């Protein structure tokens, strides 16, 4: 396997982050716990608790996964690896929360399968964070397709070159910096003056 950047790998990573965001949002919007019928009287627990009520930051995590798309596309090198590490850590945190929600049910309530949506989104986020962290070189950088492979020669601005010559103590009108040796210039009156002397 070569280390050449793969646009397909970048596309898969972005699609995975979007999928993770959808799963996390669905997990925050669905009901995690239901109280038994009649338990919602005054002073009792609510009839239903959604993921957003159990963990208010879960919806923000879905937005973080979407922001991760921009982070992965727009960054490179160490900064992109840091984005991958952050996504992975968030994935671990959400997965732990989801497992705890399944195993530790509030008294008088029954758990639904909705935390599994958050767990699935968290595992996708964790996996993609690891991929970005480890395989960063396989992901192309923004604008990389427009970069010349060998580096393009930059043309010097003649006016800038003249000022540079003056700054270095040379007269650009006597010996233009871009003129080949022996070139007397474009002015017909600039012929070989040595022959006339």
Protein Blocks (a to p, Z undefined) as FASTA:
>chain_A
ZZbdcfklmmmmmmmmmmmmmmmmmmmmpcfbdcdehilpghiacfbdcfklmmmmlmmm
mmmmmmmmmmmmmgghjllmmmmmmmmmmmmmmmmmmmmmmmmccehiacdfklmmmmmm
mmmmmmmmmmmmmmmmmpccehklmpcfkopaddddfklmmmmmmmnopafklmcfkbce
hiabjblklccfklmZZ
